């Protein structure tokens, strides 16, 4: 638990204000959250006493004298949150402090078919605990990014082809009850959205699209081939869109067709298996992906696209081809602002975003996220 005493909504509002505005004074907090100075001073005193907030600087008095302004910031050493990406053939973990700064990271391959998903989680958790201890930080919670149809609110993996889960798995309920560490799961591509929201903290555009593409070795009956897993994360009006059945983000190309294939595109398996090494196949892949994205970007008027995952190995040509397809799909003579780029987080995007999702929950007012009450202490 982050607090020994359950904070009220007003305290959480002030805490979030400090998190979003590093080195902020009590006066500015009062103005932003529209509360009187005495209330702010009382709340800030309790936050300072808990250790989650620190005084980082002291300003100069005004022309009329009076108190010097005290500047406040979240205590980066108060603890850390770990994000874990679990895929069909590796897990990737990232630990971030309460300012969203990466403290540790690691990647480990595994043979998923030889282990259950719960067992894999415990292996990754033990790894995260070890790295957190070495960093001298208390581990406050875990966010997990997973491929498939993920019900984040109830902690259920509905289905996952990559993880070979065909029936609903109550993931959170299956964890040992004696482990009090809070855990939350999320769709891997939606984690990429959380990554951008956390990394930029209040400075993201209200609408944007995240593309997660990862090279993976898929097992098909008795054969294995190197394919590409791809998912989309969509943010509309500052909210991550999960869809009515939590299946938003699952991707299959509109050019897929009815032919027998073991990939998501109109490209034959044997060709897509050479995607990492063949420029002609890379160009065909980029064009097909760009045409799929053009429909979403232009219909929804999205101005920003972030691309992440091992797909970044395809380089700038991938982005240029996608941008060209988006612009060629536009109806009118001039198109509004549109930017596409690789995320700054690279292959850590999913794990970082899973941690960021949890971090956002810590600092979200309980009215906007009831789960926050459970994360920071019971009344």
C-alpha positions as CSV (number, residue, x, y, z in Angstrom):
1,X,0.0,0.0,0.0
2,X,1.3,3.5,-0.9
3,X,-0.4,5.2,2.1
4,X,-1.0,3.9,5.6
5,X,-4.1,6.1,5.7
6,X,-6.6,6.1,2.9
7,X,-6.5,9.5,1.1
8,X,-9.7,11.3,0.1
9,X,-10.5,12.4,-3.4
10,X,-9.1,15.9,-2.8
11,X,-5.7,14.6,-1.7
12,X,-5.5,12.4,-4.8
13,X,-6.4,15.4,-6.9
14,X,-3.5,17.4,-5.4
15,X,-1.2,14.4,-5.7
16,X,-2.0,14.1,-9.4
17,X,-1.4,17.8,-9.9
18,X,2.1,17.5,-8.5
19,X,2.7,14.4,-10.6
20,X,1.7,16.1,-13.8
21,X,3.5,19.4,-12.9
22,X,7.0,18.7,-11.5
23,X,8.5,21.5,-9.3
24,X,5.1,23.2,-8.6
25,X,4.3,25.6,-5.8
26,X,1.4,25.4,-3.4
27,X,0.0,28.6,-4.9
28,X,0.0,27.1,-8.4
29,X,-1.6,23.9,-7.1
30,X,-4.3,26.0,-5.4
31,X,-5.0,27.8,-8.7
32,X,-5.1,24.6,-10.8
33,X,-7.3,22.5,-8.6
34,X,-9.4,25.5,-7.4
35,X,-8.9,24.9,-3.7
36,X,-8.0,27.5,-1.0
37,X,-4.4,27.8,0.3
38,X,-5.1,26.5,3.8
39,X,-6.6,23.2,2.3
40,X,-3.6,22.8,0.0
41,X,-1.1,23.4,2.8
42,X,-2.8,20.8,5.0
43,X,-2.8,18.2,2.2
44,X,0.8,18.9,1.1
45,X,1.9,18.5,4.7
46,X,0.4,15.0,4.8
47,X,2.0,14.1,1.5
48,X,5.4,15.3,2.7
49,X,5.0,13.3,5.9
50,X,4.2,10.2,3.9
51,X,7.3,10.6,1.8
52,X,5.7,10.4,-1.6
53,X,6.3,14.1,-2.2
54,X,9.5,16.1,-1.7
55,X,10.5,19.7,-1.5
56,X,12.9,20.2,-4.5
57,X,13.6,23.9,-4.3
58,X,12.8,27.2,-2.6
59,X,12.1,30.3,-4.6
60,X,12.4,34.0,-3.9
61,X,10.0,36.2,-2.0
62,X,7.9,38.6,-4.0
63,X,8.3,42.4,-4.1
64,X,6.1,42.7,-1.0
65,X,8.0,40.1,0.9
66,X,6.2,37.2,2.5
67,X,6.8,33.5,2.4
68,X,9.2,32.1,-0.2
69,X,7.4,29.7,-2.6
70,X,8.2,26.0,-1.9
71,X,8.5,23.8,-5.0
72,X,7.2,20.3,-4.8
73,X,7.8,17.1,-6.8
74,X,6.9,13.4,-6.5
75,X,9.7,11.4,-4.7
76,X,11.3,9.4,-7.4
77,X,12.9,7.1,-4.8
78,X,9.6,6.3,-3.1
79,X,9.2,3.1,-5.0
80,X,8.9,1.6,-8.5
81,X,6.4,-0.1,-10.7
82,X,7.3,-3.0,-13.0
83,X,5.8,-3.6,-16.5
84,X,6.1,-7.1,-18.0
85,X,5.4,-8.0,-21.6
86,X,4.7,-11.7,-22.0
87,X,4.7,-13.0,-25.6
88,X,4.8,-16.5,-27.2
89,X,8.6,-16.7,-27.1
90,X,10.0,-14.0,-24.7
91,X,9.2,-11.8,-21.7
92,X,10.4,-8.3,-21.5
93,X,10.3,-6.3,-18.2
94,X,10.9,-2.6,-17.4
95,X,10.9,-1.0,-14.0
96,X,10.1,2.7,-13.7
97,X,10.0,5.1,-10.7
98,X,7.1,7.3,-9.9
99,X,8.3,9.9,-12.4
100,X,8.2,7.4,-15.2
101,X,12.0,7.1,-15.5
102,X,13.3,3.7,-16.4
103,X,15.3,2.2,-13.5
104,X,15.9,-1.3,-14.9
105,X,15.0,-3.5,-17.9
106,X,15.6,-7.1,-19.1
107,X,14.6,-9.4,-21.8
108,X,14.5,-13.2,-21.6
109,X,13.5,-15.8,-24.2
110,X,11.4,-18.8,-23.2
111,X,9.6,-21.8,-24.8
112,X,6.0,-20.8,-24.0
113,X,4.5,-24.2,-25.0
114,X,6.6,-25.8,-22.2
115,X,5.2,-23.5,-19.5
116,X,1.9,-22.2,-18.5
117,X,1.2,-18.4,-18.6
118,X,1.0,-18.2,-14.7
119,X,4.3,-20.0,-14.4
120,X,5.9,-17.6,-16.9
121,X,4.5,-14.6,-14.9
122,X,6.1,-15.9,-11.7
123,X,9.5,-16.3,-13.4
124,X,9.3,-12.8,-14.7
125,X,8.0,-11.5,-11.3
126,X,11.0,-13.0,-9.5
127,X,13.3,-11.4,-12.0
128,X,11.5,-8.0,-11.5
129,X,11.8,-8.3,-7.7
130,X,15.5,-9.0,-8.0
131,X,16.2,-6.0,-10.2
132,X,14.0,-3.7,-8.0
133,X,16.0,-4.8,-4.9
134,X,19.3,-4.2,-6.7
135,X,18.0,-0.7,-7.6
136,X,17.1,0.0,-3.9
137,X,13.4,0.5,-4.7
138,X,10.3,-1.0,-3.2
139,X,8.2,-2.7,-5.8
140,X,4.7,-1.2,-5.6
141,X,2.8,-3.0,-8.3
142,X,2.9,-4.9,-11.6
143,X,1.4,-4.2,-15.0
144,X,1.4,-6.9,-17.6
145,X,1.0,-6.6,-21.4
146,X,-0.4,-9.6,-23.3
147,X,-1.4,-10.4,-26.8
148,X,-5.0,-11.5,-27.4
149,X,-8.5,-10.3,-26.1
150,X,-7.8,-8.9,-22.7
151,X,-10.4,-7.8,-20.2
152,X,-8.3,-5.5,-18.1
153,X,-11.1,-4.5,-15.8
154,X,-11.7,-8.0,-14.6
155,X,-8.2,-9.4,-15.1
156,X,-9.3,-12.0,-17.6
157,X,-7.5,-13.3,-20.8
158,X,-10.5,-14.1,-22.9
159,X,-8.6,-15.6,-25.8
160,X,-5.0,-15.5,-27.1
161,X,-3.8,-17.3,-30.2
162,X,-0.1,-16.5,-29.6
163,X,-0.4,-17.8,-26.0
164,X,-2.5,-20.8,-27.1
165,X,-5.3,-19.8,-24.7
166,X,-8.7,-20.8,-26.2
167,X,-11.0,-20.4,-23.2
168,X,-11.3,-17.5,-20.7
169,X,-8.5,-17.5,-18.1
170,X,-9.1,-15.5,-15.0
171,X,-5.5,-14.5,-14.7
172,X,-5.6,-12.2,-11.7
173,X,-7.9,-14.6,-9.7
174,X,-5.4,-17.5,-10.4
175,X,-2.5,-15.7,-8.7
176,X,-1.7,-16.7,-5.1
177,X,-3.9,-14.8,-2.6
178,X,-1.0,-14.4,-0.1
179,X,0.9,-12.2,-2.6
180,X,-0.4,-8.7,-1.8
181,X,1.4,-7.1,-4.7
182,X,-1.3,-5.4,-6.9
183,X,-1.3,-6.7,-10.5
184,X,-3.2,-5.5,-13.6
185,X,-3.2,-6.9,-17.2
186,X,-3.8,-5.1,-20.5
187,X,-3.7,-5.8,-24.3
188,X,-0.1,-5.3,-25.5
189,X,-0.9,-2.7,-28.2
190,X,-3.0,-0.7,-25.8
191,X,0.0,-0.8,-23.5
192,X,1.8,1.2,-26.2
193,X,-0.8,3.9,-25.8
194,X,-0.2,3.9,-22.1
195,X,3.5,4.2,-22.8
196,X,3.0,7.4,-24.8
197,X,0.5,8.9,-22.3
198,X,2.9,8.2,-19.4
199,X,6.1,9.2,-21.2
200,X,4.6,12.5,-22.4
201,X,2.4,13.1,-19.3
202,X,-0.3,15.5,-20.4
203,X,1.4,16.5,-23.6
204,X,0.0,13.9,-26.0
205,X,-2.5,14.8,-28.8
206,X,-6.0,13.9,-27.8
207,X,-6.3,11.3,-30.7
208,X,-3.5,9.1,-31.8
209,X,-2.8,5.5,-33.0
210,X,-0.1,3.1,-31.9
211,X,1.1,0.3,-34.1
212,X,2.9,-2.6,-32.4
213,X,4.7,-5.0,-34.7
214,X,6.9,-7.8,-33.5
215,X,8.8,-10.6,-35.3
216,X,7.8,-13.9,-33.7
217,X,8.4,-17.5,-34.2
218,X,5.1,-19.2,-34.5
219,X,4.5,-22.9,-34.2
220,X,2.0,-24.3,-36.8
221,X,1.4,-28.0,-36.2
222,X,4.9,-29.5,-36.8
223,X,6.4,-26.5,-38.6
224,X,7.8,-23.2,-37.4
225,X,8.1,-20.0,-39.4
226,X,9.2,-16.5,-38.6
227,X,6.2,-14.3,-38.9
228,X,5.0,-10.8,-37.8
229,X,2.5,-10.2,-35.0
230,X,0.7,-6.8,-35.3
231,X,-1.8,-5.0,-33.1
232,X,-3.2,-1.5,-32.9
233,X,-3.9,0.8,-30.0
234,X,-6.3,3.7,-30.4
235,X,-6.7,6.8,-28.3
236,X,-9.7,8.9,-28.9
237,X,-10.4,12.1,-27.0
238,X,-7.6,11.2,-24.5
239,X,-9.2,7.8,-23.7
240,X,-7.8,4.4,-24.7
241,X,-10.4,2.6,-26.8
242,X,-10.9,-1.0,-25.7
243,X,-14.2,-1.7,-27.4
244,X,-17.4,-3.3,-26.1
245,X,-15.8,-6.8,-25.9
246,X,-12.2,-5.7,-25.2
247,X,-11.2,-6.8,-28.6
248,X,-10.2,-3.4,-30.0
249,X,-6.7,-3.6,-31.4
250,X,-6.8,-7.1,-32.9
251,X,-5.6,-6.7,-36.5
252,X,-6.1,-8.6,-39.7
253,X,-5.4,-6.9,-43.1
254,X,-8.3,-6.1,-45.4
255,X,-6.2,-7.8,-48.1
256,X,-6.1,-11.0,-46.2
257,X,-8.4,-12.9,-48.6
258,X,-9.7,-16.5,-48.2
259,X,-6.6,-18.3,-49.0
260,X,-5.1,-20.6,-46.4
261,X,-2.4,-18.7,-44.5
262,X,-0.9,-18.6,-41.1
263,X,-0.3,-14.8,-41.0
264,X,-2.4,-11.7,-40.9
265,X,-1.6,-10.2,-44.3
266,X,-2.3,-10.9,-48.0
267,X,1.4,-11.9,-48.3
268,X,2.1,-15.6,-48.6
269,X,3.6,-17.3,-45.5
270,X,6.9,-18.2,-47.3
271,X,7.4,-14.6,-48.4
272,X,6.5,-13.0,-45.0
273,X,8.9,-15.4,-43.3
274,X,11.7,-13.5,-45.1
275,X,10.4,-10.1,-44.1
276,X,13.5,-9.2,-42.0
277,X,15.9,-9.8,-44.8
278,X,14.2,-9.1,-48.2
279,X,13.8,-5.4,-49.2
280,X,11.1,-6.2,-51.8
281,X,9.0,-8.0,-49.2
282,X,9.5,-5.2,-46.7
283,X,8.2,-2.8,-49.3
284,X,5.1,-4.9,-50.0
285,X,4.5,-5.3,-46.3
286,X,4.8,-1.5,-45.7
287,X,2.4,-0.7,-48.5
288,X,-0.2,-3.2,-47.3
289,X,0.1,-1.9,-43.7
290,X,0.0,1.7,-44.9
291,X,-3.2,1.1,-46.8
292,X,-4.9,-0.5,-43.8
293,X,-3.8,2.4,-41.6
294,X,-4.9,5.0,-44.1
295,X,-8.5,4.0,-43.7
296,X,-8.4,4.6,-39.9
297,X,-6.2,7.7,-40.0
298,X,-8.2,9.5,-42.6
299,X,-11.7,8.5,-41.5
300,X,-11.0,9.3,-37.8
301,X,-8.9,12.4,-38.6
302,X,-5.9,11.1,-36.6
303,X,-2.9,13.4,-36.7
304,X,-0.3,11.2,-34.9
305,X,0.9,7.6,-35.4
306,X,3.5,5.9,-33.2
307,X,5.2,2.7,-34.4
308,X,6.9,0.4,-31.9
309,X,8.3,-3.1,-31.4
310,X,10.9,-5.1,-33.3
311,X,9.3,-3.9,-36.5
312,X,11.4,-0.7,-36.0
313,X,14.3,-2.8,-37.5
314,X,12.7,-2.1,-40.9
315,X,13.8,1.5,-40.6
316,X,12.7,4.8,-42.0
317,X,11.5,3.3,-45.3
318,X,8.7,1.7,-43.4
319,X,7.5,5.1,-42.0
320,X,7.9,6.8,-45.4
321,X,5.8,4.2,-47.2
322,X,3.1,4.3,-44.6
323,X,2.9,8.1,-44.7
324,X,2.7,8.0,-48.5
325,X,-0.2,5.6,-48.5
326,X,-2.0,7.7,-45.9
327,X,-1.6,10.8,-47.9
328,X,-2.6,9.2,-51.2
329,X,-5.7,7.9,-49.6
330,X,-6.9,11.4,-48.6
331,X,-9.8,12.8,-50.5
332,X,-9.2,16.5,-50.7
333,X,-6.3,18.5,-52.2
334,X,-4.7,19.3,-48.9
335,X,-4.4,17.1,-45.9
336,X,-4.2,18.4,-42.3
337,X,-1.2,17.8,-40.0
338,X,-0.1,14.2,-39.9
339,X,3.0,12.7,-38.3
340,X,4.3,9.2,-38.0
341,X,7.4,8.1,-36.1
342,X,9.0,5.3,-34.1
343,X,8.4,5.6,-30.4
344,X,11.4,6.6,-28.3
345,X,10.9,3.4,-26.2
346,X,11.7,0.9,-28.9
347,X,11.2,-2.7,-27.9
348,X,10.5,-1.6,-24.3
349,X,7.2,0.1,-25.4
350,X,4.8,-2.6,-24.2
351,X,6.5,-3.3,-20.9
352,X,7.0,0.4,-20.2
353,X,3.3,1.0,-21.1
354,X,2.2,-1.8,-18.8
355,X,4.1,-0.1,-16.0
356,X,2.7,3.3,-17.1
357,X,-0.8,2.0,-17.0
358,X,-0.3,1.1,-13.3
359,X,1.4,4.4,-12.6
360,X,-1.6,6.2,-14.1
361,X,-3.9,4.3,-11.8
362,X,-1.8,5.3,-8.7
363,X,-2.2,9.0,-9.5
364,X,-5.8,8.9,-10.9
365,X,-8.6,10.3,-8.8
366,X,-10.9,7.4,-7.5
367,X,-13.9,9.0,-9.2
368,X,-12.2,8.4,-12.6
369,X,-10.8,5.0,-11.7
370,X,-12.4,3.1,-8.8
371,X,-9.5,0.6,-8.8
372,X,-7.2,3.4,-7.4
373,X,-8.8,2.9,-4.0
374,X,-7.6,-0.7,-3.9
375,X,-4.1,0.3,-5.0
376,X,-3.4,3.0,-2.4
377,X,-5.1,1.6,0.7
378,X,-8.5,0.7,2.0
379,X,-10.5,3.2,4.2
